[in-house]
Amino acid sequence: TVTPTSGAAGNCVGSTFTVTVTVNPKPTIANKTVSACSGSGFTVTPSNGTDIVPSGTTYAWSALPIVTGGLTGGATASLQSSISGTLTNPTNVPQTATYTVTPTSGSCTGPTFTVVATINPKPVIANKTPSICSGEAFTVSPSNGSDIVPSNTTYTWTVVDNASVTGESNQATGQSSISQTLTNNTNTAKTVVYTVTPTSGDAGSCVGTPFTVTVTVNPTP
């Protein structure tokens, strides 16, 4: 409530008037961390609590995220209601992407904050074709190279029954390798096809795309 008074000419006091100031809120958001599996999306949606998030706040990141390990899939964005992305990790260990985000509410721009996304590796394993003699065990232990095999990856599988072969069975409990002993009850080579689902171990329990193990079981006299 303001009282105006004239100056040089008489010190006359005018009527009071009001000055009503609208103080709009400004987003103030702490740095965030999030994790996701390779090829799967992550989303960060700040909310009120320790942060200040006015209604209708939007987010922009005008620079590509800073990535490690050759992560791909990062993109710039503006006017987003959350911070999200889908990145692919081409390695067998976790990698990070750091986004520098600017929050805006109406005409008020808040200070930038970072979102550090840890992208855990997902097993990527090619089909395998081992060959054994009847009565022997086959073992398939994928390794890094042409395949991506995160530490402590485990395997479950289903198998198509071959009536001429015994020893094949499904496995619902994660195993460190794919292995069974198969017996060919005929005098010609037979095949047994396993469909294997790999799951990463230490970093995120990320499920990879199933692959096949086609075992040729050669007959013994």
Accessible surface in RSA format (square Angstrom, percent):
REM  Atomic radii and reference values for relative SASA: ProtOr
REM  Chains: A
REM  Algorithm: Lee & Richards
REM  Probe-radius: 1.40
REM  Slices: 20
REM RES _ NUM      All-atoms   Total-Side   Main-Chain    Non-polar    All polar
REM                ABS   REL    ABS   REL    ABS   REL    ABS   REL    ABS   REL
RES THR A   1   134.30  95.5  71.03  72.0  63.28 150.8  42.99  57.7  91.31 138.0
RES VAL A   2    58.59  38.6  55.54  50.3   3.05   7.4  58.59  50.9   0.00   0.0
RES THR A   3    76.64  54.5  51.34  52.0  25.30  60.3  33.26  44.7  43.38  65.6
RES PRO A   4    51.35  37.4  43.81  39.9   7.55  27.4  50.97  42.1   0.38   2.4
RES THR A   5    79.49  56.5  47.14  47.8  32.35  77.1  35.23  47.3  44.26  66.9
RES SER A   6    48.52  41.0  31.67  42.3  16.85  38.8  43.49  92.6   5.03   7.0
RES GLY A   7    51.13  63.1   0.00   N/A  51.13  63.1  36.22  99.4  14.91  33.4
RES ALA A   8   120.68 111.0  68.52 105.7  52.16 118.7  81.96 115.4  38.72 102.6
RES ALA A   9    84.18  77.4  64.17  99.0  20.01  45.5  74.78 105.3   9.40  24.9
RES GLY A  10    60.24  74.3   0.00   N/A  60.24  74.3  34.43  94.5  25.81  57.8
RES ASN A  11   106.69  73.6  93.75  90.6  12.93  31.1  19.97  48.1  86.72  83.8
RES CYS A  12    80.33  60.8  71.28  79.5   9.05  21.3  33.09  83.8  47.24  50.9
RES VAL A  13   103.46  68.1  71.30  64.6  32.16  77.5  71.48  62.1  31.98  86.7
RES GLY A  14    35.06  43.2   0.00   N/A  35.06  43.2  28.65  78.6   6.41  14.4
RES SER A  15    99.52  84.1  78.42 104.7  21.10  48.6  45.51  96.9  54.01  75.7
RES THR A  16    80.23  57.1  59.69  60.5  20.54  48.9  30.24  40.6  49.99  75.6
RES PHE A  17    99.64  49.9  91.69  56.8   7.95  20.7  99.64  60.4   0.00   0.0
RES THR A  18    98.82  70.3  77.75  78.8  21.07  50.2  51.24  68.8  47.58  71.9
RES VAL A  19    93.12  61.3  67.83  61.4  25.29  60.9  70.90  61.6  22.22  60.3
RES THR A  20   125.91  89.6  91.79  93.1  34.12  81.3  72.81  97.8  53.10  80.3
RES VAL A  21   108.82  71.6  81.94  74.2  26.88  64.8  85.74  74.5  23.07  62.6
RES THR A  22   109.55  77.9  82.66  83.8  26.89  64.1  56.94  76.5  52.61  79.5
RES VAL A  23   129.05  84.9 100.83  91.3  28.22  68.0 104.01  90.4  25.04  67.9
RES ASN A  24    88.11  60.8  71.92  69.5  16.19  39.0  10.78  26.0  77.33  74.7
RES PRO A  25    72.26  52.7  60.94  55.5  11.32  41.1  71.74  59.2   0.52   3.2
RES LYS A  26   108.11  52.7 100.66  61.8   7.46  17.8  44.92  40.4  63.19  67.3
RES PRO A  27     0.00   0.0   0.00   0.0   0.00   0.0   0.00   0.0   0.00   0.0
RES THR A  28    64.38  45.8  62.69  63.6   1.69   4.0  51.16  68.7  13.22  20.0
RES ILE A  29    10.77   6.1   0.00   0.0  10.77  26.0   0.78   0.6   9.99  27.1
RES ALA A  30    58.45  53.7  45.12  69.6  13.33  30.3  55.99  78.9   2.45   6.5
RES ASN A  31   103.40  71.3  80.99  78.3  22.41  54.0  20.70  49.8  82.70  79.9
RES LYS A  32    46.48  22.7  42.58  26.1   3.91   9.3  23.97  21.6  22.51  24.0
RES THR A  33   117.33  83.4  91.13  92.4  26.20  62.4  58.61  78.7  58.72  88.8
RES VAL A  34    35.34  23.3  23.88  21.6  11.47  27.6  33.31  28.9   2.04   5.5
RES SER A  35    72.52  61.3  51.06  68.1  21.46  49.4  16.46  35.0  56.07  78.5
RES ALA A  36    14.11  13.0   3.73   5.8  10.38  23.6  14.11  19.9   0.00   0.0
RES CYS A  37    28.80  21.8  26.12  29.1   2.67   6.3   5.19  13.2  23.60  25.4
RES SER A  38     5.69   4.8   5.69   7.6   0.00   0.0   0.50   1.1   5.19   7.3
RES GLY A  39    39.40  48.6   0.00   N/A  39.40  48.6  14.17  38.9  25.23  56.5
RES SER A  40    50.42  42.6  44.93  60.0   5.48  12.6  25.94  55.2  24.48  34.3
RES GLY A  41    51.97  64.1   0.00   N/A  51.97  64.1  18.41  50.5  33.56  75.2
RES PHE A  42     8.38   4.2   0.80   0.5   7.59  19.7   7.32   4.4   1.06   3.0
RES THR A  43    84.65  60.2  59.24  60.1  25.41  60.6  34.99  47.0  49.66  75.1
RES VAL A  44    17.50  11.5  13.97  12.6   3.53   8.5  17.50  15.2   0.00   0.0
RES THR A  45    90.00  64.0  66.53  67.5  23.47  55.9  56.01  75.2  33.99  51.4
RES PRO A  46    11.14   8.1   0.01   0.0  11.12  40.4   4.37   3.6   6.76  42.0
RES SER A  47    78.54  66.4  68.38  91.3  10.16  23.4  39.10  83.3  39.44  55.2
RES ASN A  48   104.16  71.8  78.12  75.5  26.04  62.7  32.53  78.3  71.63  69.2
RES GLY A  49    69.10  85.2   0.00   N/A  69.10  85.2  39.30 107.8  29.81  66.8
RES THR A  50   141.46 100.6 100.23 101.6  41.24  98.3  89.62 120.4  51.84  78.4
RES ASP A  51     7.53   5.3   3.84   3.8   3.69   8.7   0.23   0.5   7.31   7.3
RES ILE A  52    92.02  52.4  91.51  68.2   0.51   1.2  92.02  66.3   0.00   0.0
RES VAL A  53    19.00  12.5  14.36  13.0   4.64  11.2  14.60  12.7   4.39  11.9
RES PRO A  54    15.89  11.6   3.98   3.6  11.91  43.3  14.52  12.0   1.37   8.5
RES SER A  55   117.83  99.6  81.73 109.1  36.10  83.2  55.42 118.0  62.42  87.4
RES GLY A  56    64.36  79.4   0.00   N/A  64.36  79.4  41.52 113.9  22.84  51.1
RES THR A  57    11.63   8.3   1.03   1.0  10.60  25.3   1.03   1.4  10.60  16.0
RES THR A  58    36.33  25.8  35.96  36.5   0.37   0.9  29.21  39.2   7.12  10.8
RES TYR A  59     4.43   2.1   3.43   2.0   1.00   2.6   2.59   1.9   1.84   2.3
RES ALA A  60    30.58  28.1  29.84  46.0   0.75   1.7  29.95  42.2   0.64   1.7
RES TRP A  61     8.53   3.4   7.02   3.4   1.50   3.5   7.76   4.1   0.77   1.2
RES SER A  62   108.69  91.8  79.15 105.6  29.54  68.1  50.01 106.5  58.67  82.2
RES ALA A  63    68.87  63.3  58.34  90.0  10.53  23.9  63.38  89.3   5.48  14.5
RES LEU A  64   116.21  64.7 100.13  71.6  16.08  40.4 100.13  70.3  16.08  43.3
RES PRO A  65    12.98   9.5   1.77   1.6  11.20  40.7   3.09   2.6   9.89  61.4
RES ILE A  66   128.59  73.2 121.98  90.9   6.62  16.0 127.04  91.5   1.56   4.2
RES VAL A  67    56.80  37.4  34.78  31.5  22.02  53.1  34.78  30.2  22.02  59.7
RES THR A  68    63.37  45.1  57.63  58.4   5.74  13.7  61.03  82.0   2.34   3.5
RES GLY A  69    36.68  45.2   0.00   N/A  36.68  45.2  21.57  59.2  15.11  33.8
RES GLY A  70    46.45  57.3   0.00   N/A  46.45  57.3  34.74  95.3  11.71  26.2
RES LEU A  71    10.80   6.0   0.00   0.0  10.80  27.2   0.00   0.0  10.80  29.1
RES THR A  72    83.05  59.1  78.12  79.2   4.94  11.8  68.39  91.9  14.67  22.2
RES GLY A  73    51.79  63.9   0.00   N/A  51.79  63.9  28.33  77.7  23.46  52.5
RES GLY A  74    25.44  31.4   0.00   N/A  25.44  31.4   3.92  10.7  21.52  48.2
RES ALA A  75    61.06  56.1  53.60  82.7   7.46  17.0  55.53  78.2   5.53  14.6
RES THR A  76    71.96  51.2  54.01  54.8  17.95  42.8  20.99  28.2  50.97  77.0
RES ALA A  77    28.44  26.2  13.36  20.6  15.08  34.3  25.26  35.6   3.19   8.4
RES SER A  78    65.78  55.6  58.24  77.7   7.53  17.4  27.74  59.1  38.03  53.3
RES LEU A  79   145.03  80.8 123.56  88.4  21.47  54.0 123.56  86.8  21.47  57.8
RES GLN A  80    70.54  39.4  68.88  50.3   1.66   4.0   3.53   7.5  67.02  50.8
RES SER A  81    90.89  76.8  77.17 103.0  13.72  31.6  45.25  96.3  45.65  64.0
RES SER A  82    20.72  17.5  19.15  25.6   1.57   3.6   3.45   7.3  17.28  24.2
RES ILE A  83     0.00   0.0   0.00   0.0   0.00   0.0   0.00   0.0   0.00   0.0
RES SER A  84    49.43  41.8  41.38  55.2   8.05  18.6  11.65  24.8  37.78  52.9
RES GLY A  85    18.76  23.1   0.00   N/A  18.76  23.1  17.49  48.0   1.27   2.8
RES THR A  86    74.77  53.2  62.72  63.6  12.05  28.7  40.04  53.8  34.73  52.5
RES LEU A  87     0.46   0.3   0.32   0.2   0.14   0.4   0.46   0.3   0.00   0.0
RES THR A  88    65.69  46.7  65.66  66.6   0.03   0.1  40.83  54.8  24.86  37.6
RES ASN A  89     4.42   3.0   0.00   0.0   4.42  10.6   0.00   0.0   4.42   4.3
RES PRO A  90    67.71  49.3  48.46  44.2  19.25  70.0  51.09  42.2  16.62 103.3
RES THR A  91    36.40  25.9  30.05  30.5   6.35  15.1  36.40  48.9   0.00   0.0
RES ASN A  92    47.42  32.7  43.39  41.9   4.02   9.7   2.74   6.6  44.68  43.2
RES VAL A  93    75.67  49.8  75.41  68.3   0.26   0.6  75.67  65.7   0.00   0.0
RES PRO A  94    63.36  46.2  47.70  43.5  15.66  56.9  47.83  39.5  15.53  96.5
RES GLN A  95    23.34  13.0  21.64  15.8   1.70   4.0   1.70   3.6  21.64  16.4
RES THR A  96    44.63  31.7  44.63  45.2   0.00   0.0  31.19  41.9  13.44  20.3
RES ALA A  97     0.00   0.0   0.00   0.0   0.00   0.0   0.00   0.0   0.00   0.0
RES THR A  98    37.19  26.5  35.00  35.5   2.19   5.2  19.62  26.3  17.57  26.6
RES TYR A  99     3.02   1.4   1.80   1.0   1.22   3.2   2.14   1.6   0.88   1.1
RES THR A 100    74.42  52.9  63.20  64.1  11.22  26.7  43.63  58.6  30.79  46.5
RES VAL A 101     0.00   0.0   0.00   0.0   0.00   0.0   0.00   0.0   0.00   0.0
RES THR A 102    42.95  30.5  42.46  43.0   0.49   1.2  23.92  32.1  19.03  28.8
RES PRO A 103     0.00   0.0   0.00   0.0   0.00   0.0   0.00   0.0   0.00   0.0
RES THR A 104    40.04  28.5  38.93  39.5   1.12   2.7  26.38  35.4  13.66  20.7
RES SER A 105    13.77  11.6  10.65  14.2   3.13   7.2   0.14   0.3  13.63  19.1
RES GLY A 106    74.92  92.4   0.00   N/A  74.92  92.4  46.91 128.7  28.01  62.7
RES SER A 107   110.36  93.3  70.18  93.7  40.18  92.5  54.71 116.5  55.65  78.0
RES CYS A 108    28.09  21.2  23.17  25.8   4.92  11.6   6.29  15.9  21.80  23.5
RES THR A 109    74.27  52.8  57.15  57.9  17.12  40.8  36.94  49.6  37.33  56.4
RES GLY A 110     5.02   6.2   0.00   N/A   5.02   6.2   0.65   1.8   4.37   9.8
RES PRO A 111    72.36  52.7  59.46  54.2  12.90  46.9  71.38  58.9   0.98   6.1
RES THR A 112    81.59  58.0  59.04  59.9  22.55  53.7  30.59  41.1  51.00  77.1
RES PHE A 113     4.80   2.4   1.27   0.8   3.53   9.2   4.80   2.9   0.00   0.0
RES THR A 114    39.10  27.8  39.10  39.6   0.00   0.0  32.78  44.0   6.32   9.5
RES VAL A 115     0.00   0.0   0.00   0.0   0.00   0.0   0.00   0.0   0.00   0.0
RES VAL A 116    44.79  29.5  44.56  40.3   0.22   0.5  44.56  38.7   0.22   0.6
RES ALA A 117     0.15   0.1   0.15   0.2   0.00   0.0   0.15   0.2   0.00   0.0
RES THR A 118    41.23  29.3  41.23  41.8   0.00   0.0  20.85  28.0  20.38  30.8
RES ILE A 119     0.04   0.0   0.04   0.0   0.00   0.0   0.04   0.0   0.00   0.0
RES ASN A 120    15.54  10.7  15.54  15.0   0.00   0.0   0.00   0.0  15.54  15.0
RES PRO A 121     0.50   0.4   0.50   0.5   0.00   0.0   0.50   0.4   0.00   0.0
RES LYS A 122    53.22  26.0  51.51  31.6   1.71   4.1  15.71  14.1  37.51  40.0
RES PRO A 123     0.46   0.3   0.00   0.0   0.46   1.7   0.00   0.0   0.46   2.9
RES VAL A 124    83.45  54.9  81.34  73.6   2.11   5.1  83.10  72.2   0.35   0.9
RES ILE A 125    13.78   7.8   0.00   0.0  13.78  33.2   1.01   0.7  12.77  34.7
RES ALA A 126    59.06  54.3  46.45  71.7  12.61  28.7  56.86  80.1   2.20   5.8
RES ASN A 127    99.39  68.5  77.20  74.6  22.19  53.4  17.54  42.2  81.85  79.1
RES LYS A 128    46.82  22.8  43.62  26.8   3.20   7.6  25.84  23.3  20.98  22.3
RES THR A 129   111.75  79.5  85.50  86.7  26.24  62.5  55.16  74.1  56.59  85.5
RES PRO A 130    28.85  21.0  16.72  15.2  12.13  44.1  28.00  23.1   0.85   5.3
RES SER A 131    71.84  60.7  42.61  56.9  29.23  67.3  34.00  72.4  37.84  53.0
RES ILE A 132    16.01   9.1  10.08   7.5   5.93  14.3  16.01  11.5   0.00   0.0
RES CYS A 133    53.65  40.6  53.32  59.5   0.33   0.8   3.20   8.1  50.45  54.4
RES SER A 134    16.35  13.8   5.10   6.8  11.24  25.9   0.29   0.6  16.06  22.5
RES GLY A 135    44.09  54.4   0.00   N/A  44.09  54.4  20.98  57.6  23.11  51.8
RES GLU A 136    87.12  50.0  82.32  62.3   4.80  11.4  35.24  68.2  51.88  42.4
RES ALA A 137    59.56  54.8  34.39  53.1  25.17  57.3  34.39  48.4  25.17  66.7
RES PHE A 138     3.63   1.8   0.60   0.4   3.03   7.9   3.63   2.2   0.00   0.0
RES THR A 139    83.34  59.3  53.58  54.3  29.76  70.9  37.28  50.1  46.06  69.6
RES VAL A 140    13.96   9.2  11.07  10.0   2.88   6.9  13.96  12.1   0.00   0.0
RES SER A 141    74.01  62.5  49.46  66.0  24.55  56.6  38.87  82.8  35.14  49.2
RES PRO A 142    17.09  12.5   0.46   0.4  16.63  60.4   5.01   4.1  12.08  75.1
RES SER A 143    76.82  64.9  67.78  90.5   9.04  20.8  37.79  80.5  39.03  54.7
RES ASN A 144    78.30  54.0  52.13  50.4  26.17  63.0  29.19  70.3  49.11  47.5
RES GLY A 145    69.30  85.5   0.00   N/A  69.30  85.5  39.36 108.0  29.94  67.1
RES SER A 146   119.24 100.8  70.02  93.4  49.22 113.4  57.31 122.0  61.93  86.8
RES ASP A 147     7.43   5.2   4.45   4.4   2.98   7.1   0.16   0.4   7.27   7.2
RES ILE A 148    35.31  20.1  34.85  26.0   0.46   1.1  35.31  25.4   0.00   0.0
RES VAL A 149    17.44  11.5  14.21  12.9   3.23   7.8  14.21  12.3   3.23   8.8
RES PRO A 150     4.22   3.1   2.61   2.4   1.61   5.9   2.61   2.2   1.61  10.0
RES SER A 151    68.11  57.6  52.78  70.4  15.32  35.3  45.86  97.7  22.25  31.2
RES ASN A 152    98.01  67.6  76.01  73.5  22.00  53.0  25.83  62.2  72.18  69.8
RES THR A 153     9.91   7.0   0.87   0.9   9.04  21.5   0.87   1.2   9.04  13.7
RES THR A 154    50.93  36.2  50.53  51.2   0.40   1.0  36.20  48.6  14.74  22.3
RES TYR A 155     3.99   1.9   3.50   2.0   0.49   1.3   1.80   1.4   2.19   2.7
RES THR A 156    40.85  29.1  40.74  41.3   0.12   0.3  25.36  34.1  15.50  23.4
RES TRP A 157    11.78   4.7   4.87   2.4   6.92  16.2   8.96   4.8   2.82   4.6
RES THR A 158    80.48  57.2  79.76  80.9   0.72   1.7  62.35  83.7  18.13  27.4
RES VAL A 159    25.21  16.6   5.44   4.9  19.78  47.7   7.07   6.1  18.14  49.2
RES VAL A 160   103.08  67.8  96.83  87.7   6.25  15.1 101.08  87.8   2.00   5.4
RES ASP A 161   108.96  76.3  85.18  84.8  23.78  56.2  37.82  89.0  71.14  71.0
RES ASN A 162    33.06  22.8  28.06  27.1   5.00  12.0  10.13  24.4  22.93  22.2
RES ALA A 163   100.46  92.4  64.90 100.2  35.56  80.9  70.76  99.7  29.70  78.7
RES SER A 164    29.29  24.8  24.16  32.2   5.13  11.8   5.13  10.9  24.16  33.8
RES VAL A 165     4.72   3.1   0.00   0.0   4.72  11.4   0.00   0.0   4.72  12.8
RES THR A 166    74.49  53.0  70.85  71.8   3.64   8.7  62.38  83.8  12.11  18.3
RES GLY A 167    46.29  57.1   0.00   N/A  46.29  57.1  26.96  74.0  19.33  43.3
RES GLU A 168    24.76  14.2   4.87   3.7  19.89  47.4   3.56   6.9  21.20  17.3
RES SER A 169    57.38  48.5  51.63  68.9   5.76  13.3  40.57  86.4  16.82  23.6
RES ASN A 170    96.69  66.7  74.50  72.0  22.19  53.4  21.50  51.8  75.18  72.7
RES GLN A 171    48.56  27.2  45.66  33.4   2.89   6.9   1.72   3.7  46.84  35.5
RES ALA A 172    99.52  91.5  67.59 104.3  31.93  72.6  72.76 102.5  26.76  70.9
RES THR A 173    92.23  65.6  87.96  89.2   4.27  10.2  58.08  78.0  34.15  51.6
RES GLY A 174    35.61  43.9   0.00   N/A  35.61  43.9   9.47  26.0  26.13  58.5
RES GLN A 175    62.58  35.0  59.11  43.2   3.47   8.3   8.42  17.9  54.16  41.1
RES SER A 176    95.63  80.8  76.51 102.1  19.12  44.0  44.31  94.4  51.32  71.9
RES SER A 177    24.99  21.1  21.80  29.1   3.19   7.4   4.43   9.4  20.56  28.8
RES ILE A 178     0.00   0.0   0.00   0.0   0.00   0.0   0.00   0.0   0.00   0.0
RES SER A 179    42.63  36.0  29.89  39.9  12.75  29.4  17.21  36.7  25.42  35.6
RES GLN A 180    25.80  14.4  17.43  12.7   8.37  19.9  17.06  36.3   8.75   6.6
RES THR A 181    71.54  50.9  61.11  62.0  10.43  24.9  40.15  53.9  31.38  47.4
RES LEU A 182     0.00   0.0   0.00   0.0   0.00   0.0   0.00   0.0   0.00   0.0
RES THR A 183    51.08  36.3  51.08  51.8   0.00   0.0  31.00  41.6  20.08  30.3
RES ASN A 184    10.18   7.0   0.00   0.0  10.18  24.5   0.00   0.0  10.18   9.8
RES ASN A 185    93.08  64.2  56.55  54.6  36.53  88.0  33.00  79.4  60.08  58.1
RES THR A 186    47.64  33.9  29.39  29.8  18.25  43.5  40.19  54.0   7.45  11.3
RES ASN A 187   132.98  91.7 110.30 106.6  22.67  54.6  39.60  95.3  93.38  90.3
RES THR A 188    71.74  51.0  67.93  68.9   3.82   9.1  65.62  88.1   6.12   9.2
RES ALA A 189    56.45  51.9  31.92  49.3  24.52  55.8  32.08  45.2  24.36  64.5
RES LYS A 190    58.75  28.7  55.54  34.1   3.21   7.6  13.10  11.8  45.65  48.6
RES THR A 191    67.01  47.7  59.53  60.4   7.48  17.8  32.03  43.0  34.98  52.9
RES VAL A 192     0.87   0.6   0.00   0.0   0.87   2.1   0.87   0.8   0.00   0.0
RES VAL A 193    51.78  34.1  50.49  45.7   1.29   3.1  50.49  43.9   1.29   3.5
RES TYR A 194     0.00   0.0   0.00   0.0   0.00   0.0   0.00   0.0   0.00   0.0
RES THR A 195    56.63  40.3  54.13  54.9   2.50   5.9  34.09  45.8  22.54  34.1
RES VAL A 196     0.00   0.0   0.00   0.0   0.00   0.0   0.00   0.0   0.00   0.0
RES THR A 197    39.78  28.3  39.43  40.0   0.34   0.8  19.59  26.3  20.19  30.5
RES PRO A 198     0.05   0.0   0.05   0.0   0.00   0.0   0.05   0.0   0.00   0.0
RES THR A 199    37.02  26.3  37.02  37.5   0.00   0.0  22.83  30.7  14.19  21.5
RES SER A 200     3.28   2.8   0.00   0.0   3.28   7.6   0.00   0.0   3.28   4.6
RES GLY A 201    25.04  30.9   0.00   N/A  25.04  30.9  14.75  40.5  10.28  23.0
RES ASP A 202   106.04  74.3  68.82  68.5  37.22  88.0  37.70  88.7  68.34  68.2
RES ALA A 203    18.04  16.6  11.17  17.2   6.87  15.6  16.95  23.9   1.09   2.9
RES GLY A 204    44.49  54.9   0.00   N/A  44.49  54.9  20.94  57.5  23.54  52.7
RES SER A 205    74.63  63.1  61.53  82.1  13.09  30.2  28.46  60.6  46.16  64.7
RES CYS A 206     0.82   0.6   0.00   0.0   0.82   1.9   0.82   2.1   0.00   0.0
RES VAL A 207    87.58  57.6  70.99  64.3  16.59  40.0  70.99  61.7  16.59  45.0
RES GLY A 208     3.69   4.6   0.00   N/A   3.69   4.6   0.92   2.5   2.77   6.2
RES THR A 209    99.86  71.0  92.10  93.4   7.76  18.5  65.61  88.1  34.25  51.8
RES PRO A 210    73.19  53.3  56.55  51.6  16.64  60.5  56.72  46.8  16.47 102.3
RES PHE A 211     5.47   2.7   1.86   1.2   3.61   9.4   5.47   3.3   0.00   0.0
RES THR A 212    41.98  29.9  41.98  42.6   0.00   0.0  34.73  46.6   7.25  11.0
RES VAL A 213     0.00   0.0   0.00   0.0   0.00   0.0   0.00   0.0   0.00   0.0
RES THR A 214    38.07  27.1  37.27  37.8   0.80   1.9  24.07  32.3  14.00  21.2
RES VAL A 215     0.00   0.0   0.00   0.0   0.00   0.0   0.00   0.0   0.00   0.0
RES THR A 216    40.73  29.0  40.73  41.3   0.00   0.0  19.21  25.8  21.51  32.5
RES VAL A 217     0.00   0.0   0.00   0.0   0.00   0.0   0.00   0.0   0.00   0.0
RES ASN A 218    50.67  34.9  50.67  49.0   0.00   0.0  14.46  34.8  36.20  35.0
RES PRO A 219    43.68  31.8  26.96  24.6  16.72  60.8  27.08  22.4  16.60 103.2
RES THR A 220    71.38  50.8  50.95  51.6  20.44  48.7  33.14  44.5  38.24  57.8
RES PRO A 221   183.44 133.7 108.57  99.0  74.87 272.2 150.06 123.9  33.38 207.5
END  Absolute sums over single chains surface
CHAIN  1 A    11656.4       8495.7       3160.8       6710.8       4945.7
END  Absolute sums over all chains
TOTAL         11656.4       8495.7       3160.8       6710.8       4945.7
